[in-house]
Amino acid sequence: MGNIKNACSAAMGKKMVTVLSIDGGGVRGLIPGTILAFLEAQLQKLDGESVRLVDYFDVVAGTSTGGLITTMITAPNSNNRPFYAAKDIIPFYLQHSPNIFPQKNSGGLWGSVVNFMGTVAGPKYDGKYLHSLLEGFLGEIKVHQTLTMVVIPTFDIKLLQPIIFSTYEAKRDISKDALLSDVGISTSAAPTYFPAHYFETKDSQGKVLRSFNLIDGGVAANNPTLVAMSQVTREVLVQNQDFVHVKAMDCSKYLVISLGTGSAKQEYKYNASTASKWGMLQWLYDGANMPLMDSFTQASGDMVDIHATILFQALDSEQNYLRIEADDLEGNAASVDISTEENMKKLIQIGQDLLKKRVSRVNLDTGVYEEVKGEGTNEEALIRFAKLLSDERKARQVARSAENAS
């Protein structure tokens, strides 16, 4: 009874549900990595150098490369603090991306032929380096152990259905309490790029509870923002005491930062005249591009952003939702796997430039991001959100202190 009372009291200190969502996009994870470093630095200006993103967000959701970032900033180290600070994300990508996505040729016509033949014969990359990397720093950490609620989408190719891993569900259902490394490997197993990932969950006696045959979460939700909000709604419905202060999908009670990894929408790489002549192989691989992959990941991301924008507008809560995305990537920057030093530096610069751009929202008719008058730059919006997040955290600390004093 005492635990329930404490949970309810602590929840009373909460006014908002705070959500961080990070899209998929391979090496383009450097773009949200840059944004997150800025946000965490603003929080540290307010609350001290020791604070981390995980101290402010009730939910961190990530798909594919966003799922990897999610594990990095929420998995506990030996001191029960995150393995990585936000400022460490960029160095992590710079160090490891060339080994995750080894560049086998210099491009050009012959490079395209080699890549095409490799893709037809099997996955472009064997994934061994990524597997060992995640298994190395995550070890035996399971989903239920994350420092805040995580939401990581995957897709089961055997069952042909999305599988969502979340912290609270893992606590209730041990069959979904997988190793965090297995979840990270699975959510980033992009078709044609990496092999599908098979693993099992077991009980304490070693009995198999469930088996999974998983591929990239981008197949289900490349932008996991609404998945995260839906998972909170599920916790509300099962009367999770951490969310007693919010009604299901009440956007006025959400603070959501949704980070994209960029797209080449304005490059207009494809058109109906060309696509009308494509067969199966060209839909899968058109020179250095992958039209089918580009189409379904972009469609997934945009549909979520459109739905979220309408949802927040309908409840007069537009300023509670911040989507930061670049839709003007070109050339190598639009690729998910070109990990040359030159391209990675360019992606970091794109992230830095994005901070200086005006806050934009997707036009529901054209799909193009357009400036929102009166909301300033993305940098200014993040500074505003940092203050809101800091105030929310302090209110919770006061409520917790009052409860302990009583």
Residue pairs with C-beta under 8 A, 6 or more apart in sequence:
4 241
6 403
7 241
7 242
8 241
8 244
9 399
9 400
9 402
9 403
10 396
10 399
10 400
10 403
11 241
11 242
11 243
11 244
11 245
12 245
12 399
13 395
13 396
13 397
13 398
13 399
13 400
14 245
14 392
14 395
14 396
14 399
15 245
15 253
15 392
15 395
16 253
16 254
16 255
16 320
16 388
16 392
17 58
17 59
17 232
17 243
17 246
17 253
17 254
17 255
18 56
18 57
18 58
18 59
18 254
18 255
18 389
18 392
19 57
19 58
19 59
19 60
19 61
19 225
19 228
19 229
19 232
19 254
19 255
19 256
19 257
20 53
20 57
20 59
20 60
20 61
20 256
20 257
20 259
21 60
21 61
21 62
21 66
21 223
21 224
21 225
21 228
21 256
21 257
21 258
21 259
22 29
22 32
22 36
22 60
22 61
22 62
22 63
22 65
22 66
22 67
22 69
22 70
22 224
22 259
22 261
23 32
23 63
23 64
23 65
23 66
23 222
23 223
23 224
23 258
23 259
23 260
23 261
23 301
23 325
24 62
24 63
24 64
24 65
24 66
24 67
24 187
24 188
24 190
24 216
24 217
24 218
24 222
24 261
24 297
25 31
25 64
25 65
25 66
25 222
25 260
25 261
25 262
25 336
26 64
26 65
26 101
26 190
26 193
26 261
26 335
26 336
26 337
27 65
27 93
27 97
27 101
27 335
27 336
27 337
27 338
27 339
27 343
27 344
27 347
28 65
28 261
28 262
28 329
28 333
28 335
28 336
28 347
29 65
29 66
29 68
29 69
29 89
29 93
29 261
30 90
30 93
30 344
30 347
30 348
30 351
31 259
31 260
31 261
31 262
31 326
31 347
31 350
31 351
31 354
32 66
32 69
32 259
32 260
32 261
32 324
32 351
33 69
33 86
33 89
33 90
33 93
33 351
34 90
34 348
34 351
34 352
34 354
34 355
35 259
35 324
35 351
35 354
35 355
35 378
35 382
36 53
36 69
36 73
36 86
36 89
36 259
37 86
37 87
37 89
37 90
38 355
38 379
38 382
39 53
39 86
39 257
39 382
39 385
39 386
40 51
40 52
40 53
40 85
40 86
40 87
41 86
41 87
42 382
42 383
42 386
43 51
43 53
43 55
43 56
43 386
43 389
43 390
44 51
45 386
46 386
46 387
46 390
47 55
47 390
47 393
52 73
52 81
52 82
52 85
52 86
53 60
53 73
53 82
53 86
54 60
54 73
54 74
54 82
54 147
54 148
55 393
56 389
56 390
56 392
56 393
57 148
57 389
58 148
58 149
58 232
58 242
58 243
59 148
59 149
59 150
59 151
59 228
59 231
59 232
60 70
60 73
60 74
60 148
60 149
60 150
60 151
61 70
61 150
61 151
61 152
61 153
61 224
61 225
61 227
61 228
61 231
62 68
62 69
62 70
62 71
62 150
62 151
62 152
62 187
62 224
63 152
63 153
63 187
63 216
63 217
63 218
63 220
63 221
63 222
63 223
63 224
64 187
64 188
64 190
64 216
64 217
64 218
64 222
65 188
65 261
65 336
66 224
66 259
66 261
67 152
67 153
67 183
67 184
67 187
67 188
67 217
68 134
68 184
68 187
68 188
69 89
70 150
70 152
71 134
71 138
71 146
71 150
71 152
71 180
71 181
71 183
71 184
72 82
72 83
72 84
72 88
72 89
72 92
73 82
73 83
73 84
73 85
73 86
73 89
74 82
74 146
74 147
74 148
74 150
75 82
75 83
75 137
75 138
75 141
75 145
75 146
75 147
75 180
76 82
76 83
76 141
76 145
76 146
76 147
77 83
80 147
81 147
82 147
83 137
83 138
84 92
90 348
93 344
94 341
94 344
96 129
96 133
97 339
97 344
98 339
98 340
99 129
100 125
100 129
100 130
100 133
100 339
101 125
101 337
101 338
101 339
102 125
102 339
103 338
103 339
103 340
104 111
104 114
104 115
104 118
105 111
105 114
105 115
107 288
112 287
112 288
115 124
115 285
115 288
116 285
118 124
119 192
119 284
119 285
120 281
120 285
122 195
123 192
123 193
123 194
123 195
124 192
124 193
124 194
124 337
125 193
125 194
125 337
126 194
126 195
127 185
127 189
127 194
127 195
127 197
130 185
130 188
130 194
131 181
131 185
134 180
134 181
134 184
134 185
135 181
138 179
138 180
138 181
138 184
139 181
140 179
141 179
141 180
141 181
142 170
142 177
142 178
142 179
142 180
143 150
143 165
143 166
143 167
143 170
143 176
143 177
143 178
143 180
143 183
144 167
144 170
144 171
144 177
145 180
146 167
146 180
148 167
149 166
149 167
149 168
149 231
149 235
150 165
150 166
150 167
151 164
151 165
151 166
151 224
151 227
151 228
151 231
152 164
152 165
152 166
152 183
152 184
152 187
152 217
152 224
153 162
153 163
153 164
153 165
153 187
153 217
153 220
153 221
153 224
153 227
154 162
154 163
154 164
154 165
154 183
154 186
154 187
154 212
154 214
154 215
154 216
154 217
154 220
155 161
155 162
155 163
155 214
155 215
155 216
155 217
155 219
155 220
156 162
156 163
156 212
156 213
156 214
157 196
157 213
157 214
157 215
158 213
159 213
162 217
162 219
162 220
162 221
163 212
163 214
164 227
164 231
165 176
165 178
165 183
166 231
168 231
168 235
168 240
169 176
169 231
169 234
170 176
170 177
170 178
171 177
172 238
174 201
174 203
174 209
175 201
175 209
175 210
176 201
176 210
177 201
178 199
178 201
178 212
179 199
182 197
182 199
182 212
185 197
186 197
186 199
186 212
186 214
186 215
186 216
186 217
187 214
187 216
187 217
188 194
188 216
189 195
189 196
189 197
189 214
189 215
189 216
190 215
190 216
190 218
190 293
190 336
191 215
191 216
191 219
191 293
192 284
192 285
192 290
192 293
193 336
193 337
194 216
196 213
196 214
196 215
197 212
197 213
197 214
197 215
198 211
198 212
198 213
198 214
199 211
199 212
199 214
200 208
200 209
200 210
200 211
200 212
201 208
201 209
201 210
201 212
202 208
202 209
203 209
217 224
218 296
218 297
218 300
219 296
220 227
220 300
221 227
221 300
221 304
222 297
222 298
222 300
222 301
223 258
223 260
223 300
223 301
223 302
223 304
223 305
224 304
225 256
225 258
225 304
225 305
225 308
225 323
226 304
226 307
226 308
228 256
229 249
229 254
229 256
229 308
232 243
232 246
233 248
233 249
235 242
235 243
236 243
236 246
236 247
236 248
237 248
245 253
246 253
246 254
247 253
249 311
250 315
251 311
251 312
251 314
251 315
251 317
251 320
251 321
252 315
252 316
252 317
252 320
254 312
254 317
254 320
254 321
255 320
255 385
255 388
255 389
255 392
256 308
256 312
256 320
256 321
256 322
257 322
257 324
257 382
257 385
258 305
258 308
258 321
258 322
258 323
258 324
259 324
259 325
260 301
260 323
260 324
260 325
260 326
262 325
262 326
262 327
262 329
262 333
262 334
262 347
262 350
263 298
263 301
263 325
263 326
263 327
263 329
263 334
264 294
264 327
264 328
264 329
264 330
264 334
265 298
265 327
265 328
265 367
265 368
266 327
266 328
266 368
267 328
267 329
267 330
267 334
269 289
269 291
269 294
270 286
270 289
270 291
270 294
275 283
275 291
278 286
278 291
282 291
283 291
283 292
284 290
284 291
284 292
284 293
288 335
302 362
302 367
305 323
305 325
305 362
306 362
306 364
308 321
308 323
309 318
309 321
309 323
309 361
309 362
309 364
310 364
312 318
312 320
312 321
318 361
319 375
322 359
322 378
322 381
322 382
322 385
323 360
323 361
323 362
324 354
324 378
324 381
324 382
325 360
325 369
326 350
326 354
326 357
327 368
327 369
329 350
332 338
332 340
332 342
332 343
332 346
333 343
333 346
333 347
333 350
335 343
354 378
355 377
355 378
355 379
355 382
356 377
356 378
356 379
357 377
357 378
358 371
358 372
358 375
358 376
358 377
358 378
359 371
359 372
359 375
359 376
359 377
359 378
359 380
359 381
360 369
360 370
360 371
360 372
361 369
361 370
361 372
362 368
362 369
362 370
363 369
363 370
375 381
